[in-house]
Amino acid sequence: MSGHEDVIRVDGLVKSYGAFLALDGVDLQVTRGEVHAFLGPNGAGKSTTIRVLLGLLRADAGEVSLLGGDPWRDVEALHQRLAYVPGDVSLWPGLTGGQAIDLLGRLRGGLDEQRRARLVERFELDPTKRGRQYSKGNKQKVAIVAALASDVELLLLDEPTSGLDPLMEAVFQEEILYEKSRGRSVLLSSHILSEAEALADRVSIIRDGKVVETGTLQQLRHNARSTILATLADPPTDVATWSFAHDARLEGSTFTASIEDRDLNEALAALSAHGITALTVNPPSLEDLFLRHYDLDADKPGSPT
Amino acid sequence: MTRVRMTGGRALLPVALHQDARNIAPWVALISVLSASSVLGYRLVFTDPAEAVALGRTVAANPALALIFGPARDLMTAEGFNTWRAGMLGAFFAGLMAILIVVRNSRADEDSGQAELLASSVMSRPTRLGVAVAMAVIAATLLGLLSWVLTMIFGGDPTDTLFLSLTFAASALMFAGLAAVTAQVGSDARSASTLAIGILGSLFVLRGYIDAVDSPEWATWVTPFGWLEHVAPATENNPWPLLLALTTFVALMAYAFWLQARRDFGQGLIAPKRGPARGGWESTLPGLVTRLNAGSLITWLLAFVVLGFVFGFVATAVGEVLQANPAMAQALAGGAVTEADLTAQFLSTVLSLAGIIAAISGVQVAMRIYAEERNDRVDPLLAGSVTRPAYFSANAVLALAGSALALLIAGSVIATLASDQADLGWGQVFGQAAATIPATWVLVALALAAIGARPEVRLVGWLGLVASFALTILGPLFRIWDWILGISPFWHVPNVTAAAPDWSGMAWLALALAVLTAIGFVGFRRRDIV
C-alpha cells in the first residue's frame, strides 16, 4: 500500500503575470487517497496554482510534480488520470448540458455510463437545456457530473460548489466522500469552510501567493487556542494573574478566555479552585484558524481585544 | 412615437465611450487614412494628365473595379479619384464599424451579464440602446471630422472632401440604425451582428453588380450605397441623398426602440429549443470545432455561391460593358486589346478578390480559438486528454479547409457561367481558383501564427487581409514596384491560363505557409492559456 505517495508535490512554485506576482513560492503536497482542502480568499492564488497543475500555465520557478509526472510536459498521459471542475464554468452556448458532459467525458477517454446516469439524477440536472439557458448553479452541476462520472485517480476541484443550493451542496459532499472511499485523491479549492471541515483530511491555507499553514485539522487546531467558557460558583476578583488565559474576561460568574492546548491542565486546575458549575471547551473552528491567518479579526472595528 | 426616456444615459455614456475607445479609434483612423492616402497618392503618381487618362482607361477596362469601388465619374482630379477609391469602401467600413459598436454595446453586454448590473440600476429601459447608438453617432461624427481634416491636410479640396466625409458619416448612421433593429431580433449578440453584417454585405454586393453591368438609372437608387453614390462628391456635391440617409436612420431607430419595448431582457424574438440529452458527432474534438463554427461557415459558403453568381454574370457582360465605353470600344475595334484578354484580366482580379474574402472566413475561425480561450471554454478541454497541438490543429484544419472550399465553390460557379465567354475552358477558370488557394492559406496562416504565438498582436491577422487587398487590387493602379506588390501572397499566384504557367510563386507561398503554421503550432505549445 503506497499510502504516503504524493499525487501532487509542489515546491517553491512562482508565477507572475507581468509585474504582478501571483504565486510567490507555493508549497503543496497532496497524498494519495486524501481529500485535501486548499483554502484562501479570492485572489490568493488558488486558481493559478491549479492551472499550473493542469499545464495551462507555465511555472516561472519551482518544482511541480503531478501523479509522478511533469504537468507541463506530460499533458496527455496525466490528463487521462485526472478530472477538473473550474470555478467559473463557461458552457458552449449552443450545446446542451448532456452534450457538454459527453464531450468532456469522451475527450478525457471515456465515461462510466451508470455513474453518469446516477449523477444526472442525483443532481437533478436537465441535460436537454442549452448552455446559455442554465443558471450558475446548473452550469456548475454540468461540470461536476462530467468530472465525477469519469474514471480517474485525481479530482482537481476549483471552488466546485459556488452557486449550488444547500441540498445540492449536501449531495456534492456525499459524492466526494464516496469518491474518497473508492481511493481517489481530491484537491478541493474552496473558501466555504464548512465544506472543507466536513470533507478534508488535510488543509493548506494560501495567502498572497504563499502557503502559510498546512496539516490535518487536528494539527492546525493544536497550534491554535481553544475557547473556554466556565461558570464559577466563587469567581475570582482578578483574572489578570492567570498567564495561561488570553483575552480573559469575567462577567459576573461567567469566565471566558482562549488558551493553548498545553495550558489546559493548568487552566482547569485554576478554575476548579473557584468551583466550576458549568464548562465548555471549544476547539478552534476552521474559521478561527483562517481568520487568524488573515488578521481579519484584528482589523474588524469593535472586536474584543 | 412616445417620448423615449434616457435616465442614466448621461452617467453611462462617458464610461462606455472610455471603455470602447480603443475598439473604435482604429476604424476612424483607418477610414480617414484611406481617404487622405488616395489624395496624396494621386498627387505623387499622376503628375501628368496623360497618366490620369491612362488610369481612366485601365479602370474602364476592368468591370471588377467598378464592382468593388463603384463608377469612376472623374479621375482627372485628386478629389474625383479619392471619391472613386475611398467612397464606397469607406462607406462599407463605416457601416461595419457602426454595426459592431451598436451590437457590442447593447446586445453583447446582455449575453455576458454586464448589462444586468446596469439594467438593475436607476436606468430606463431604452437607455442602454440609446447609449450604444449615441456612441455610433459620436464615432460617425468623429470619422467625418477626422477624414475631412486629414484629407485637407494632404491637399484635398475643402468642399469636395466635406461631401465625401459626410457620406462616410451617413453610412455609419444608417447601419447603426440597422444594427439597433437586428439587436432586438437576434437571440444573441452573435446572431444580431451576423444578421446586420449579412445585410450590409448583400447591399454592397448588389450595389457592385448594379455598377459593374450596364444598369438602368433607377437601379442605382435601390441600395443605400447607391444613394451615397448620388451625392457624387467632387463632381456634383449633391446634399439631398444625405437627407434620405438621415431619414432612414431616424426611422430605423424609432422601429428599434418600439421593438425593444416589447422584448424580454436577454432574449430575442426567437426562443431557443430544447436539445438532445446525449452527445453525438460533436462530442469529439473535430466535431466540436466544426459545430462551433458551423453557423458562420455555412453562411460563408452560401455567400460564396452568391458571389460566384455575381462575378460570373459580370464576366459574361464584360463585352457589353466595354462597348458602352467609347474609348474602350475604339481600342477593341482597333485590335489594341481583345475581349478575351480583358475577360481574363477581369477573372484574375475577381478570383484574387474572392481569395481575400475567403481568407476572412479562415481568419475568423483562427480568432475563435482565442475567443473560446477568453471565455474559459478551452481549460476544460485541455484538462481532458486533449493536447495543445491536437486542439490547435483541429481549428487550423477547419480554417484552411473552409476557406479553400469557399474559394472552390465560387470558382466553380464563375467557371460555369463564364468559361465559354473568353475562350477559356471550365477547367482553366476553376484551375485558376484552385491556384489561388495557397495565397488565401498564407493569410489564414498569418492569423494562426499570431493567435498561436502572441494573441495580443492578433490584429496582424486582419491587417494582413487589408494589406493584401490594398496591394493586390489597388497597387497596380498606382504602379507600385514589384517588390512591394510581392508582399501580397496573391501576387505570387501563377496564371494558370498562360501557355507556360510560372509555378515558382507556389514555392514561395508554400514556404510562407509552412513557416507561419509552424510559428502558430510552436507558439501555442509554449505560451500560457489565458
Interface residues (C-beta under 8 A of the other chain):
Chain A: R51 L54 G55 L56 L57 R58 V75 E76 H79 Q80 L82 A83 Y84 P86 D88 V89 S90 L91 W92 P93 G94 L95 T96 G98 Q99 A100 I101 D102 L103 L104 G105 R106 L107 R108 G109 P127 T128 K129 R130 R132 Q133 A143 A146 L156
Chain B: D111 D188 P272 R274 G275 P276 A277 R278 G279 G280 E282 S283 T284 L285 L288 R291 L292 N375 D376 R377 D379 P380 L381 L382 A383 G384 S385 V386 T387 R388 R526 R527 D528 I529
